[in-house]
Amino acid sequence: MKVLVTGAQGQLGQELKQLANLHPEINFNFYTKSDWDITDSKKSHSILSNSKADFIINTAAYTKVDQAEINPEICNKINFEAPKVLAAQCNELNVKFIQISSDYVFSNTKHIPLAETFPKNPKGIYAISKSMAEDSIMNTSPHNIIIRTSWLYSSFGHNFVKTMILLAKSGKEIHVVNDQIGSPTYAADLARLIVDCILSPVNKFEGIYHYSNEGMCSWFDFAAEIFNYLKIEASLKPISTQDFGALAPRPAFSQLDCSKIKNEMHCEIPNWKTSLHKCLDNLKKTF
Ligand SMILES: NC(=O)c1ccc[n+]([C@@H]2O[C@H](COP(=O)([O-])OP(=O)(O)OC[C@H]3O[C@@H](n4cnc5c(N)ncnc54)[C@H](OP(=O)(O)O)[C@@H]3O)[C@@H](O)[C@H]2O)c1
């Protein structure tokens, strides 16, 4: 089996690369942004048609959510236009397309876990770009795969966990919002899930799925657990979303209901604290 991975230097891309070492039965081909800029449609077509791949996992994305409000064109180009073209090319060349999407396609305030069928209501440039990509990918072919995830972190790349540790080291007071609720997701768990799905004998792996770690918390709780596990004395203070004043809007409640993937793919999903501790153990080796 041949699998192409875009965005290989991102969090999920690097976790997939780690996992690839354990799966010699899969011929993984990893592409960083400089190897393959997904906005270059000619290059995409050339790579896809020469590779004869079975799957492409598109982890490449513009993930600077606040910057997207200032640079909407570049965000749309990477997050919407490029995946739209990739999906069409994959359809033509018979490659299964796996797109990673986001809990930001929702803007829910009710505390109800969100199933795949929950009505979308993206707010902000990043959220709208991810939602439009989903629509175009599913319109191209219902056999494509979209995995929505939330609050992704890893020992690789840039993320909330690493930012919190750096801020604590600086000794400054740390303000973290306590009125946005969701589920942190360890990118290593998501990478494993994707590989398990690709290898699964269940042949109806298609359509939209939700995957995040089990349980939920606020960003404040998430930060508190990082400091608690690492035994770091940090000056952590709760703040409201309104007072924090980020440029882009965020969903107030975005816990994903992952029943569909659990039932169809027979997978068990670790609790967010268990996975966070694993990631922190990995990070400790690099402190
Ligand atoms: N991070 C989260 O909290 C979160 C939550 C829900 C869903 N997601 C989704 O999950 C997926 C993976 O996220 P992640 O956290 O692994 O992202 P990430 O760490 O930001 O990695 C994305 C990678 O894509 C690369 N990239 C950007 N523009 C590109 C282009 N035109 N062509 C090729 N590569 C390009 C980036 O390179 P540069 O850094 O050099 O630009 C980066 O290496 C994304 O689809 C994201 O939208 C993320």
PDBQT file of the ligand as one rigid body, heavy atoms in Angstrom, charges set to zero:
ROOT
HETATM    1  N1  LIG A 301      -3.661  22.446  15.529  1.00  0.00    +0.000 N 
HETATM    2  C1  LIG A 301      -4.912  22.262  15.957  1.00  0.00    +0.000 C 
HETATM    3  O1  LIG A 301      -5.255  22.580  17.100  1.00  0.00    +0.000 OA
HETATM    4  C2  LIG A 301      -5.934  21.663  15.044  1.00  0.00    +0.000 A 
HETATM    5  C3  LIG A 301      -7.221  21.429  15.522  1.00  0.00    +0.000 A 
HETATM    6  C4  LIG A 301      -8.161  20.862  14.667  1.00  0.00    +0.000 A 
HETATM    7  C5  LIG A 301      -7.813  20.533  13.372  1.00  0.00    +0.000 A 
HETATM    8  N2  LIG A 301      -6.562  20.788  12.928  1.00  0.00    +0.000 N 
HETATM    9  C6  LIG A 301      -6.228  20.421  11.539  1.00  0.00    +0.000 C 
HETATM   10  O2  LIG A 301      -5.358  19.305  11.597  1.00  0.00    +0.000 OA
HETATM   11  C7  LIG A 301      -4.455  19.328  10.498  1.00  0.00    +0.000 C 
HETATM   12  C8  LIG A 301      -3.036  19.174  10.997  1.00  0.00    +0.000 C 
HETATM   13  O3  LIG A 301      -2.773  20.238  11.893  1.00  0.00    +0.000 OA
HETATM   14  P1  LIG A 301      -1.346  20.450  12.558  1.00  0.00    +0.000 P 
HETATM   15  O4  LIG A 301      -1.595  20.983  13.915  1.00  0.00    +0.000 OA
HETATM   16  O5  LIG A 301      -0.497  19.242  12.365  1.00  0.00    +0.000 OA
HETATM   17  O6  LIG A 301      -0.818  21.648  11.653  1.00  0.00    +0.000 OA
HETATM   18  P2  LIG A 301       0.638  22.318  11.670  1.00  0.00    +0.000 P 
HETATM   19  O7  LIG A 301       1.466  21.768  12.764  1.00  0.00    +0.000 OA
HETATM   20  O8  LIG A 301       0.426  23.783  11.542  1.00  0.00    +0.000 OA
HETATM   21  O9  LIG A 301       1.236  21.748  10.290  1.00  0.00    +0.000 OA
HETATM   22  C9  LIG A 301       0.761  22.131   9.055  1.00  0.00    +0.000 C 
HETATM   23  C10 LIG A 301       1.899  21.967   8.084  1.00  0.00    +0.000 C 
HETATM   24  O10 LIG A 301       1.434  22.345   6.782  1.00  0.00    +0.000 OA
HETATM   25  C11 LIG A 301       2.457  23.088   6.173  1.00  0.00    +0.000 C 
HETATM   26  N3  LIG A 301       1.922  23.924   5.098  1.00  0.00    +0.000 N 
HETATM   27  C12 LIG A 301       1.388  25.166   5.158  1.00  0.00    +0.000 A 
HETATM   28  N4  LIG A 301       1.076  25.610   3.926  1.00  0.00    +0.000 NA
HETATM   29  C13 LIG A 301       1.412  24.608   3.064  1.00  0.00    +0.000 A 
HETATM   30  C14 LIG A 301       1.343  24.466   1.671  1.00  0.00    +0.000 A 
HETATM   31  N5  LIG A 301       0.876  25.443   0.883  1.00  0.00    +0.000 N 
HETATM   32  N6  LIG A 301       1.778  23.319   1.108  1.00  0.00    +0.000 NA
HETATM   33  C15 LIG A 301       2.273  22.320   1.873  1.00  0.00    +0.000 A 
HETATM   34  N7  LIG A 301       2.391  22.399   3.214  1.00  0.00    +0.000 NA
HETATM   35  C16 LIG A 301       1.953  23.528   3.805  1.00  0.00    +0.000 A 
HETATM   36  C17 LIG A 301       3.040  23.926   7.297  1.00  0.00    +0.000 C 
HETATM   37  O11 LIG A 301       4.299  24.424   6.945  1.00  0.00    +0.000 OA
HETATM   38  P3  LIG A 301       4.758  25.877   7.537  1.00  0.00    +0.000 P 
HETATM   39  O12 LIG A 301       4.654  25.755   9.028  1.00  0.00    +0.000 OA
HETATM   40  O13 LIG A 301       6.147  26.006   7.015  1.00  0.00    +0.000 OA
HETATM   41  O14 LIG A 301       3.801  26.886   6.967  1.00  0.00    +0.000 OA
HETATM   42  C18 LIG A 301       3.095  22.871   8.397  1.00  0.00    +0.000 C 
HETATM   43  O15 LIG A 301       4.298  22.126   8.331  1.00  0.00    +0.000 OA
HETATM   44  C19 LIG A 301      -4.751  20.644   9.757  1.00  0.00    +0.000 C 
HETATM   45  O16 LIG A 301      -5.628  20.374   8.702  1.00  0.00    +0.000 OA
HETATM   46  C20 LIG A 301      -5.472  21.489  10.778  1.00  0.00    +0.000 C 
HETATM   47  O17 LIG A 301      -6.350  22.416  10.181  1.00  0.00    +0.000 OA
HETATM   48  C21 LIG A 301      -5.608  21.323  13.727  1.00  0.00    +0.000 A 
ENDROOT
TORSDOF 0
